[in-house]
Amino acid sequence: MVITIDGPCASGKSTVAQMLARTLGIYYLNTGALYRAVAYLLVTHCGYSENTLKEVTEENVRLCVNHDFLRYEYDAVHGWKVFYHNENITTYLKDCAVDRSVALISPIPFVRKLVTEVQHRIAAEHDAVIEGRDSGSVVFPHANHKFFLTALLQVRAQRWQQDQEKRGHVFTLQEAEKAVEERDSKDASRTFCPLLIAQGAQVIDNSALSLDQTVDAMISFIQKKVV
Protein backbone atom coordinates (compact mmCIF):
# COMPACT_ATOMS: atom_id res chain seq x y z
CA MET A 1 0.00 0.00 0.00
CA VAL A 2 1.21 3.48 -0.88
CA ILE A 3 -0.23 6.64 0.67
CA THR A 4 1.00 9.97 -0.68
CA ILE A 5 0.83 13.34 1.04
CA ASP A 6 1.71 16.36 -1.08
CA GLY A 7 1.41 20.02 -0.33
CA PRO A 8 3.17 23.37 -0.16
CA CYS A 9 5.89 24.51 2.22
CA ALA A 10 5.05 24.39 5.96
CA SER A 11 1.71 22.65 5.46
CA GLY A 12 2.69 20.05 8.05
CA LYS A 13 3.33 17.19 5.63
CA SER A 14 6.32 15.66 7.40
CA THR A 15 4.85 15.63 10.90
CA VAL A 16 1.44 14.41 9.74
CA ALA A 17 2.99 11.74 7.50
CA GLN A 18 5.05 10.36 10.38
CA MET A 19 2.05 10.35 12.70
CA LEU A 20 -0.08 8.60 10.07
CA ALA A 21 2.63 5.99 9.44
CA ARG A 22 2.92 5.26 13.17
CA THR A 23 -0.85 5.02 13.54
CA LEU A 24 -1.12 2.58 10.63
CA GLY A 25 2.04 0.71 11.60
CA ILE A 26 3.74 1.20 8.22
CA TYR A 27 6.88 2.80 6.78
CA TYR A 28 7.46 6.54 6.38
CA LEU A 29 9.46 7.95 3.48
CA ASN A 30 10.66 11.54 3.71
CA THR A 31 11.36 12.38 0.07
CA GLY A 32 12.86 15.72 1.05
CA ALA A 33 15.53 13.87 3.03
CA LEU A 34 16.62 12.09 -0.15
CA TYR A 35 16.99 15.36 -2.05
CA ARG A 36 18.81 16.88 0.91
CA ALA A 37 21.17 13.92 1.00
CA VAL A 38 22.00 14.36 -2.67
CA ALA A 39 22.61 18.09 -2.20
CA TYR A 40 24.80 17.48 0.84
CA LEU A 41 26.82 14.75 -0.86
CA LEU A 42 27.36 16.77 -4.04
CA VAL A 43 29.02 19.47 -1.95
CA THR A 44 30.91 17.32 0.55
CA HIS A 45 31.88 14.37 -1.64
CA CYS A 46 31.85 15.69 -5.20
CA GLY A 47 33.37 19.14 -4.67
CA TYR A 48 30.48 21.33 -5.79
CA SER A 49 29.68 24.72 -4.29
CA GLU A 50 26.46 26.72 -4.24
CA ASN A 51 27.80 28.56 -7.29
CA THR A 52 28.35 25.38 -9.32
CA LEU A 53 25.45 23.13 -8.24
CA LYS A 54 23.29 24.20 -11.18
CA GLU A 55 25.94 22.62 -13.41
CA VAL A 56 25.91 19.27 -11.61
CA THR A 57 26.45 16.20 -13.80
CA GLU A 58 24.21 13.17 -13.95
CA GLU A 59 27.24 10.98 -13.27
CA ASN A 60 27.82 12.66 -9.91
CA VAL A 61 24.17 12.42 -8.94
CA ARG A 62 24.17 8.71 -9.80
CA LEU A 63 27.14 8.30 -7.49
CA CYS A 64 25.20 9.97 -4.67
CA VAL A 65 22.10 7.76 -5.05
CA ASN A 66 23.97 4.51 -5.72
CA HIS A 67 22.09 1.91 -3.67
CA ASP A 68 25.39 0.35 -2.57
CA PHE A 69 26.30 3.61 -0.81
CA LEU A 70 23.09 5.50 0.03
CA ARG A 71 20.74 3.95 2.58
CA TYR A 72 17.47 5.30 3.99
CA GLU A 73 16.09 3.76 7.16
CA TYR A 74 12.95 4.30 9.19
CA ASP A 75 11.41 2.89 12.33
CA ALA A 76 8.59 4.24 14.47
CA VAL A 77 10.80 4.72 17.53
CA HIS A 78 13.83 6.47 16.05
CA GLY A 79 12.29 8.03 12.94
CA TRP A 80 14.13 8.35 9.63
CA LYS A 81 17.87 8.26 9.06
CA VAL A 82 20.11 8.50 6.00
CA PHE A 83 23.46 6.76 5.68
CA TYR A 84 26.21 7.08 3.08
CA HIS A 85 29.00 4.52 3.08
CA ASN A 86 27.55 3.45 6.46
CA GLU A 87 28.06 6.95 7.91
CA ASN A 88 24.95 8.48 9.49
CA ILE A 89 24.61 11.85 7.73
CA THR A 90 21.12 12.66 9.06
CA THR A 91 22.06 15.59 11.30
CA TYR A 92 23.98 17.31 8.50
CA LEU A 93 20.90 17.35 6.27
CA LYS A 94 19.10 19.86 8.51
CA ASP A 95 21.68 22.62 8.04
CA CYS A 96 20.62 25.89 6.38
CA ALA A 97 23.38 25.49 3.79
CA VAL A 98 21.62 22.30 2.65
CA ASP A 99 18.37 24.30 2.38
CA ARG A 100 20.02 26.54 -0.18
CA SER A 101 21.74 23.69 -2.01
CA VAL A 102 18.65 21.52 -2.35
CA ALA A 103 16.71 24.44 -3.83
CA LEU A 104 19.27 24.56 -6.63
CA ILE A 105 19.31 20.87 -7.57
CA SER A 106 15.72 19.74 -6.92
CA PRO A 107 14.25 21.31 -10.11
CA ILE A 108 16.79 19.53 -12.36
CA PRO A 109 14.96 16.80 -14.34
CA PHE A 110 17.59 14.07 -14.10
CA VAL A 111 17.99 14.69 -10.36
CA ARG A 112 14.26 14.15 -9.85
CA LYS A 113 14.34 11.08 -12.10
CA LEU A 114 17.14 9.45 -10.13
CA VAL A 115 15.64 10.29 -6.74
CA THR A 116 12.30 8.93 -7.98
CA GLU A 117 14.02 5.62 -8.73
CA VAL A 118 15.19 5.49 -5.12
CA GLN A 119 11.63 6.15 -3.92
CA HIS A 120 10.25 3.37 -6.11
CA ARG A 121 12.87 0.97 -4.75
CA ILE A 122 11.92 1.77 -1.15
CA ALA A 123 8.16 1.58 -1.82
CA ALA A 124 8.59 -1.81 -3.48
CA GLU A 125 9.84 -3.16 -0.14
CA HIS A 126 7.36 -1.51 2.24
CA ASP A 127 3.79 -0.35 2.72
CA ALA A 128 4.54 3.34 3.11
CA VAL A 129 3.35 6.87 3.71
CA ILE A 130 5.28 9.07 1.29
CA GLU A 131 5.31 12.85 1.51
CA GLY A 132 6.62 15.46 -0.88
CA ARG A 133 5.48 17.91 -3.51
CA ASP A 134 4.83 15.59 -6.45
CA SER A 135 4.50 12.19 -4.75
CA GLY A 136 0.90 11.61 -5.83
CA SER A 137 0.99 13.53 -9.09
CA VAL A 138 4.25 12.21 -10.59
CA VAL A 139 6.16 9.71 -8.47
CA PHE A 140 3.25 7.46 -7.44
CA PRO A 141 0.32 8.36 -9.72
CA HIS A 142 -1.35 5.03 -8.91
CA ALA A 143 -1.03 5.33 -5.12
CA ASN A 144 -3.77 3.64 -3.10
CA HIS A 145 -4.57 6.86 -1.26
CA LYS A 146 -3.60 10.45 -2.10
CA PHE A 147 -3.80 13.57 0.03
CA PHE A 148 -2.98 17.21 -0.62
CA LEU A 149 -2.34 19.02 2.64
CA THR A 150 -2.49 22.80 2.72
CA ALA A 151 -3.19 25.78 5.00
CA LEU A 152 -3.58 29.54 4.78
CA LEU A 153 -0.40 31.47 3.96
CA GLN A 154 -0.27 33.23 7.34
CA VAL A 155 -0.67 29.93 9.19
CA ARG A 156 2.09 28.29 7.16
CA ALA A 157 4.33 31.33 7.62
CA GLN A 158 3.91 31.10 11.39
CA ARG A 159 4.81 27.40 11.29
CA TRP A 160 7.86 28.11 9.13
CA GLN A 161 8.88 30.93 11.48
CA GLN A 162 8.63 28.62 14.51
CA ASP A 163 10.62 25.89 12.77
CA GLN A 164 13.37 28.36 11.91
CA GLU A 165 13.48 29.57 15.53
CA LYS A 166 14.15 25.98 16.63
CA ARG A 167 17.20 26.06 14.36
CA GLY A 168 18.36 29.33 15.87
CA HIS A 169 17.21 31.61 13.04
CA VAL A 170 14.92 34.52 13.83
CA PHE A 171 12.52 35.95 11.22
CA THR A 172 9.66 38.40 11.51
CA LEU A 173 6.24 37.17 10.42
CA GLN A 174 6.46 39.44 7.38
CA GLU A 175 9.81 37.90 6.40
CA ALA A 176 8.39 34.43 6.96
CA GLU A 177 5.39 35.13 4.73
CA LYS A 178 7.70 36.42 2.00
CA ALA A 179 9.91 33.32 2.23
CA VAL A 180 6.95 30.95 2.09
CA GLU A 181 5.35 32.86 -0.80
CA GLU A 182 8.59 32.71 -2.77
CA ARG A 183 8.87 28.97 -2.18
CA ASP A 184 5.24 28.50 -3.25
CA SER A 185 5.88 30.44 -6.44
CA LYS A 186 8.98 28.43 -7.32
CA ASP A 187 7.27 25.10 -6.63
CA ALA A 188 4.18 25.97 -8.66
CA SER A 189 5.97 27.53 -11.63
CA ARG A 190 8.81 25.11 -12.25
CA THR A 191 8.54 23.50 -15.68
CA PHE A 192 9.37 19.98 -14.48
CA CYS A 193 7.08 18.36 -11.89
CA PRO A 194 5.42 21.51 -10.53
CA LEU A 195 3.46 21.46 -7.30
CA LEU A 196 -0.17 20.62 -8.04
CA ILE A 197 -3.08 18.65 -6.66
CA ALA A 198 -2.82 15.09 -7.94
CA GLN A 199 -5.77 13.59 -9.73
CA GLY A 200 -7.96 11.84 -7.17
CA ALA A 201 -6.27 13.45 -4.18
CA GLN A 202 -8.27 14.40 -1.12
CA VAL A 203 -7.56 18.04 -0.23
CA ILE A 204 -7.30 18.81 3.49
CA ASP A 205 -6.95 22.39 4.70
CA ASN A 206 -5.53 22.08 8.22
CA SER A 207 -5.41 25.81 9.01
CA ALA A 208 -7.78 25.26 11.93
CA LEU A 209 -7.00 21.59 12.62
CA SER A 210 -4.62 20.12 15.17
CA LEU A 211 -2.14 17.47 14.05
CA ASP A 212 -4.28 14.74 15.61
CA GLN A 213 -7.38 16.07 13.87
CA THR A 214 -5.55 16.12 10.54
CA VAL A 215 -4.44 12.50 10.95
CA ASP A 216 -7.93 11.47 12.04
CA ALA A 217 -9.37 13.07 8.90
CA MET A 218 -6.94 11.10 6.73
CA ILE A 219 -7.72 7.82 8.46
CA SER A 220 -11.42 8.50 8.01
CA PHE A 221 -10.97 9.00 4.25
CA ILE A 222 -8.81 5.85 4.02
CA GLN A 223 -11.39 3.75 5.85
CA LYS A 224 -14.22 5.06 3.67
CA LYS A 225 -12.28 4.21 0.51
CA VAL A 226 -11.45 0.72 1.79
CA VAL A 227 -15.09 0.07 2.63
N, C-alpha and C positions, 0 to 999 in steps of 0.2 A: 504493500500500500504506500502510495506517495501523496502527501498533503503539502501543497505549496501555499506560502504566505508572502505576497508581494505588497509593495507600498512605498510611499515616499520617505524621505529622511525623517527620523525621529517620530515615526508613527507607532513605535513600540514593537516592531516585528520580532526582533531578537528575543526580547524578554518573553513575549507572548508565545513565540514558537517553542522556546525551551520549556515553558510551563505546560503547553499542550503536549509536547513529547513526553514529559514526565507523567502527566495525567493518563495518557494512553499507553505508557510503557514501551515507547518505541524510540528510535534514533532521532537525533537532531543534527541537521547539517547547516552550519553557518557559512553560506556561500561567500559572504564578505571576507571571512577569515582566509579563504583560499586566495582571493584576489590580493589581500594584504600580504599573504605569505609570498606570492610571486613578486610583488613590488619590493618587499624587504629583501628577498634573495637576489633580485636583479641589482640592487645597490650594493649589498654586502658581499655577494659571491661572484657577481659578473662585472663589477666595476663601473656601473652606471651612476650618474648623478641626476638630480632633478632636471638639470638642463639637457640631458641626453636621453632621458627615458622615452620621449616621444619617438626616438629613432631605434628603439629596441628591436632586436632581430628575433625571428621565430625560433631559431636554433637555441638562443639563450632561454627563451620562455619554455621550450620543451625540456631543457635541462632542469629548470626549476620545478616542473610538474611531473618529472619522471617518477613513476610509481615505485621504483626501487629506492628513491631518495626521500620523496615527500610522503608523509603519512598524517592523516587526519584521524583523530580518535575522539570518541564521545562516550561518557557514561553519566547516568542521572545524578550521581553523587559529586563527581569532580568537574562535570561540564565538558566543554570541548578543549582539545589541545591540538597543536600542530607541531610535527617533528620534521627535521631535515637532517639526513644522515644520522638519525637517532638522537639528535640534539633537540631539546624542547625549546622552540623559538616563540612560544605563545606570548610571553610577556612583551617581547619586542614589537609585536604586531599592533600594539595599542598606542604606540608613540605617535605624536603629531606629525613627525616627518613622514611616517608611513601614510598618514591621511593625505598628505600632499602628493606623495608618489603614486598611490593607488588611483587617485583622480586622473593622473596622466595616462596610465596604462589601461584602465578598465574599459575605455571606449574603443580600443583597438580590436578590430574583428578577429584576428587570429589569436589574440589573448583570450577573448571570450570563448572562442571555439575550443581551445585547449583546456580551459578551466571547466567548460561544460562537459568535456570528456571525463574529467575527474569526478564531477558530480554524478554522471551516469554510472560510473564504476562503483561509487559508494552506494547509490540507490539500488543497484542490482544486488547488493549484499544485505540490505536492511529495509524493513518498513521504516519510513522516515518522514519527519516534518522538515521541510526545506524552505528557508526564507531568503528573499533577495529582492531584486527589482524586475526580473524577467523570468522568474522560476516557473510560473504558470503559463506565461504567454509564449516563451521561447524554449526554455530548457526542458520542461516537462509539460508539453501541451496536452498530454493525455493523462494527467494526474487524476487520481481518484477523487480528490477534493481540492478546490482552489478557493483561496481567500485573497481579498485586496483590503488591506488595513490602512486606514487614513484617519486624519484628524484635522481640525482647523489650524491654520497657519500659526496663530498666536499660541495655541496649545503646544504644537510641535516645537516652536521656538523656545518656549519655556522648558520643555524636556531637554532640548539640545543644550540650552544654557546650563541646566543643572548637571548634565553629563560632563560638560566641559569643566565645570567647577570641581567635580570629583577628580579631574585630571590636573587640577591646579591652574586652570586658565579661566580668567574672569572676563565676561562679556556683558554688556548691557542688553536689555531685552530688544532694543532697536537693532543692535549689532547682530543679535541672534536671529532675528526675523530676516535680516538682510542675507545672512549666511545660508539660512534654510531656503529662502526664496531662490537664491542663486543656484543652490544644489538642485532644487526642483526644476528650474529652467534647463539646466544642463542635462538632467536625466530624461526630461520629456522631449528635448529637441535633438538629442544625438541621432545620427542617421542609422546607426546599427543598434538594434535591440533597445529602442527607447522605452521608458517607463510608461506602461499603459495597463488598463484593466483587462486581464485575460478573458477570453471567451468562456462563459460559464462560471466565472468567479463570483463568489458571494462578497459584496462590498460591506464592510463594517466600519462605521465611523465611531471611533472610541473616544471622541472629545470629552464626553461626559460619562464614560465607563471606567470602572476600575480594571486592573489587570485580570482579576478573578472573573469579573463580569464579561470581559472580552473573551476569555477562554471558555466560559460557560456558553456564550453565544455560538462559538465555533463548534463546540461539542454538540450543541442542540442541532445545528445545521447538518453535522455529520450523521447523527443518529436518524434524522428525518430522511436523509438521502439513502441510508442503508435500509431503512424500513421500506 
